[in-house]
Amino acid sequence: MKATTITADRDGGRDDVSTGRVFVRTCAAEWTRLWTVKSTWWFVAAATVVMVGLGTALGFEAAADPAELQGGPAWTTARYIAMPAQFAFLGLALTAVTSDYATGGIVTTLQWTPRRAVLFFARTIVTAGAAAGLGVFLAVASALAAFTTAGSALILPLDKGLDMLAAVAFVFGAGTVLAIGLGFLLRGIAGALVTAFLVMLALPLLLPLFGDWMSALAEILPGSGAVFLLLGEMRTMTKTSSVVVLLAWAIGVLLLGWLRLMRDDANR
């Protein structure tokens, strides 16, 4: 009588899960993770207070002196407010990445999602999408707050609104992508936050004070592109150059973060 050999199924009889399916599941997990952390809500609250609060205050100011701003677009207030408010979303993005490294949770995260590229792109898309979407929503809210409290001093032209929303969405999206890349690259909230503050605000404002050479250097920083797109300042720049600078920084830093995640140990 022949003996029957039984070969164990190493996969437990389950089919391999496609990359697309894993990506969708990882995006859902990242979305849940993002909104179940207290720090996310603190950053959202800070952005809301800054954008809606300042929009309301500027509206009251316009109502008190309507002759100066009579007929001005309320969308302009949202542009100015968005510049400082973007740091709340940069902090949100940095925390979403670096908190895993601070607590050692990145090891567990990669055990659940061992395909590192899938985790990287899922976290990037979910975090950047949430930040850009919230930024646009709060920009609209701040403009509406200014319009409501200004009485007849401000108006809401549709073309100006669409232009402002496009600028805010691009600046917030590109800035958040840059912050995510810094988080994966530096893996520490302190260093990443200082670097983001320097390239997005401090250096673009300070370098032009030290001569033409420094001014030219400031123009290749992402903060200069954000200043031009939101405020129309940095007169030597154009919309095209501003978009190119922001995209180059966002994609370049994100690529460096991806390379470190793919090549280095996750817990170092």
C-alpha positions as CSV (number, residue, x, y, z in Angstrom):
1,M,0.0,0.0,0.0
2,K,1.4,3.4,-1.0
3,A,1.9,6.1,1.5
4,T,0.2,9.4,0.6
5,T,2.4,12.5,1.0
6,I,0.6,15.7,2.1
7,T,2.3,19.0,1.4
8,A,1.4,21.8,3.7
9,D,0.1,24.9,2.1
10,R,2.4,27.7,3.3
11,D,-0.1,30.4,2.4
12,G,-2.9,28.8,4.4
13,G,-5.0,28.3,1.3
14,R,-5.3,32.0,0.8
15,D,-4.6,33.8,-2.5
16,D,-2.0,36.6,-2.7
17,V,-3.5,40.0,-2.1
18,S,-2.9,42.4,-4.9
19,T,-0.9,45.6,-4.4
20,G,-3.9,47.7,-5.3
21,R,-6.0,46.0,-2.6
22,V,-3.3,46.4,0.0
23,F,-2.9,50.1,-1.0
24,V,-6.6,50.8,-0.5
25,R,-6.6,49.0,2.8
26,T,-3.5,50.9,3.9
27,C,-5.1,54.3,2.9
28,A,-8.1,53.4,5.0
29,A,-5.9,52.5,7.9
30,E,-3.9,55.7,7.5
31,W,-7.1,57.8,7.4
32,T,-8.3,56.2,10.6
33,R,-4.9,56.6,12.3
34,L,-4.7,60.3,11.3
35,W,-8.1,61.2,12.8
36,T,-7.8,59.1,16.0
37,V,-4.7,61.0,17.2
38,K,-5.2,64.0,19.4
39,S,-2.4,66.0,17.8
40,T,-4.3,66.1,14.5
41,W,-7.2,67.8,16.2
42,W,-5.0,70.2,18.0
43,F,-3.4,71.3,14.7
44,V,-6.8,71.5,13.0
45,A,-8.1,73.6,15.9
46,A,-5.1,75.9,15.7
47,A,-5.6,76.4,11.9
48,T,-9.3,77.1,12.4
49,V,-8.7,79.7,15.1
50,V,-6.0,81.4,13.0
51,M,-7.9,81.4,9.7
52,V,-11.5,82.0,10.8
53,G,-10.6,84.2,13.7
54,L,-8.3,86.5,11.7
55,G,-10.9,86.5,8.9
56,T,-13.5,87.7,11.3
57,A,-11.2,90.3,12.8
58,L,-10.2,91.7,9.4
59,G,-13.9,91.8,8.4
60,F,-14.7,94.0,11.5
61,E,-11.7,96.2,10.7
62,A,-13.0,96.7,7.2
63,A,-16.4,97.5,8.5
64,A,-14.9,100.1,10.8
65,D,-13.1,101.9,7.9
66,P,-15.1,101.0,4.8
67,A,-13.7,103.9,2.7
68,E,-10.2,102.3,2.6
69,L,-11.3,98.8,1.5
70,Q,-14.6,99.6,-0.2
71,G,-15.3,97.0,-2.9
72,G,-12.2,94.9,-2.1
73,P,-12.4,91.1,-2.4
74,A,-12.8,89.2,0.8
75,W,-10.7,86.4,-0.8
76,T,-7.6,88.6,-0.4
77,T,-7.8,88.3,3.4
78,A,-7.8,84.5,3.1
79,R,-4.5,84.7,1.0
80,Y,-2.7,86.7,3.8
81,I,-4.1,84.5,6.5
82,A,-3.1,81.3,4.7
83,M,0.6,82.2,4.9
84,P,1.0,81.8,8.7
85,A,-1.8,79.2,9.0
86,Q,0.1,76.7,6.7
87,F,2.5,75.9,9.6
88,A,-0.4,74.2,11.4
89,F,-0.7,71.8,8.5
90,L,3.1,71.4,8.2
91,G,3.1,70.4,11.9
92,L,0.2,68.0,11.3
93,A,2.1,66.3,8.4
94,L,5.4,66.1,10.3
95,T,3.7,64.6,13.4
96,A,1.8,62.1,11.3
97,V,5.2,60.7,10.1
98,T,7.6,61.2,12.9
99,S,5.3,60.1,15.8
100,D,5.8,56.5,14.5
101,Y,9.6,56.8,14.9
102,A,9.3,58.6,18.3
103,T,7.3,55.7,19.8
104,G,8.8,52.9,17.9
105,G,5.5,52.2,16.3
106,I,7.0,52.2,12.8
107,V,8.2,48.6,13.5
108,T,4.6,47.4,14.2
109,T,3.3,49.5,11.2
110,L,5.7,47.7,8.8
111,Q,4.7,44.4,10.3
112,W,1.1,45.1,9.3
113,T,2.2,46.6,6.0
114,P,5.5,45.1,5.0
115,R,5.4,46.6,1.5
116,R,7.2,49.8,2.4
117,A,6.4,51.6,-0.9
118,V,2.7,51.0,-0.3
119,L,2.9,52.5,3.2
120,F,4.9,55.4,2.0
121,F,2.5,56.5,-0.8
122,A,-0.6,55.8,1.3
123,R,0.6,57.9,4.1
124,T,1.7,60.7,1.7
125,I,-1.6,60.8,-0.2
126,V,-3.8,60.6,2.8
127,T,-1.9,63.2,4.8
128,A,-1.3,65.7,2.0
129,G,-4.9,65.3,0.7
130,A,-6.4,65.9,4.1
131,A,-4.2,69.0,4.7
132,A,-4.9,70.5,1.3
133,G,-8.6,69.8,1.6
134,L,-8.8,71.3,5.1
135,G,-6.8,74.3,4.0
136,V,-9.2,75.0,1.1
137,F,-12.2,74.6,3.4
138,L,-10.8,77.0,6.0
139,A,-9.7,79.5,3.4
140,V,-13.3,79.6,2.2
141,A,-14.5,79.9,5.8
142,S,-12.1,82.8,6.6
143,A,-13.2,84.7,3.4
144,L,-16.9,84.1,4.3
145,A,-16.2,85.3,7.9
146,A,-14.5,88.5,6.6
147,F,-17.3,89.1,4.1
148,T,-20.1,88.6,6.7
149,T,-18.5,90.8,9.3
150,A,-17.4,93.6,6.9
151,G,-20.9,94.5,5.9
152,S,-20.8,96.1,2.4
153,A,-17.1,96.9,2.5
154,L,-15.9,93.6,0.9
155,I,-17.2,91.5,-2.0
156,L,-16.9,87.9,-3.1
157,P,-16.1,87.8,-6.8
158,L,-16.1,84.2,-8.1
159,D,-13.0,84.5,-10.4
160,K,-10.9,85.8,-7.5
161,G,-12.2,83.1,-5.3
162,L,-11.3,80.3,-7.7
163,D,-7.8,81.7,-8.1
164,M,-7.3,82.0,-4.4
165,L,-8.5,78.4,-3.7
166,A,-6.2,77.0,-6.4
167,A,-3.2,78.9,-4.9
168,V,-4.1,77.7,-1.4
169,A,-4.6,74.1,-2.4
170,F,-1.3,74.0,-4.3
171,V,0.8,75.7,-1.6
172,F,-0.7,73.6,1.2
173,G,-0.5,70.4,-0.8
174,A,3.1,71.0,-1.9
175,G,4.2,72.2,1.5
176,T,2.6,69.2,3.2
177,V,4.3,66.8,0.7
178,L,7.6,68.5,1.5
179,A,7.0,68.1,5.3
180,I,6.2,64.4,4.8
181,G,9.4,63.9,3.0
182,L,11.3,65.7,5.8
183,G,9.6,63.4,8.3
184,F,10.7,60.2,6.6
185,L,14.2,61.7,5.9
186,L,15.0,63.1,9.3
187,R,12.7,60.9,11.5
188,G,12.6,63.4,14.3
189,I,10.0,66.1,14.9
190,A,12.5,68.8,16.2
191,G,14.9,68.7,13.2
192,A,12.1,68.4,10.7
193,L,10.1,71.2,12.2
194,V,13.1,73.6,12.3
195,T,14.1,72.7,8.7
196,A,10.5,73.3,7.5
197,F,10.3,76.7,9.3
198,L,13.7,77.8,7.8
199,V,13.0,76.9,4.2
200,M,9.3,77.9,4.3
201,L,9.4,81.2,6.2
202,A,12.6,82.4,7.9
203,L,15.2,82.2,5.1
204,P,13.0,83.5,2.3
205,L,12.3,86.6,4.4
206,L,15.7,87.2,5.8
207,L,18.1,86.4,2.9
208,P,17.0,89.3,0.6
209,L,18.1,91.7,3.4
210,F,21.7,90.8,2.7
211,G,22.2,91.8,-0.9
212,D,21.5,90.6,-4.5
213,W,23.3,87.3,-4.2
214,M,21.4,86.3,-1.1
215,S,18.2,87.5,-2.7
216,A,18.8,85.2,-5.6
217,L,19.4,82.3,-3.2
218,A,16.1,83.1,-1.5
219,E,14.2,82.7,-4.8
220,I,15.1,79.0,-5.0
221,L,13.6,78.3,-1.6
222,P,10.0,76.9,-1.4
223,G,8.9,79.6,1.0
224,S,9.5,82.2,-1.7
225,G,7.2,80.3,-4.1
226,A,4.5,80.2,-1.5
227,V,4.9,83.9,-0.8
228,F,4.5,84.8,-4.4
229,L,1.5,82.5,-5.1
230,L,-0.3,83.6,-1.9
231,L,0.7,87.2,-1.5
232,G,2.0,88.3,-4.9
233,E,5.3,89.5,-3.4
234,M,8.8,88.5,-4.4
235,R,8.5,90.6,-7.6
236,T,11.4,89.0,-9.3
237,M,9.5,85.7,-9.4
238,T,6.7,84.5,-11.7
239,K,3.9,82.1,-11.3
240,T,5.7,79.5,-13.4
241,S,8.9,79.8,-11.4
242,S,7.1,79.7,-8.1
243,V,5.2,76.5,-9.1
244,V,8.4,74.9,-10.4
245,V,10.4,75.8,-7.2
246,L,7.6,74.4,-4.9
247,L,7.3,71.2,-7.0
248,A,11.0,70.6,-7.2
249,W,11.4,70.9,-3.4
250,A,8.4,68.8,-2.6
251,I,9.3,66.0,-5.1
252,G,13.0,66.1,-4.3
253,V,12.6,65.9,-0.5
254,L,9.9,63.3,-0.8
255,L,12.2,61.2,-3.0
256,L,14.9,61.4,-0.4
257,G,12.5,60.4,2.3
258,W,11.3,57.4,0.2
259,L,14.9,56.3,-0.4
260,R,15.7,56.3,3.3
261,L,12.6,54.3,4.2
262,M,13.4,51.8,1.5
263,R,17.1,51.4,2.2
264,D,17.6,51.9,6.0
265,D,16.4,50.1,9.0
266,A,13.1,51.5,10.1
267,N,13.9,51.8,13.8
268,R,17.1,53.8,13.4
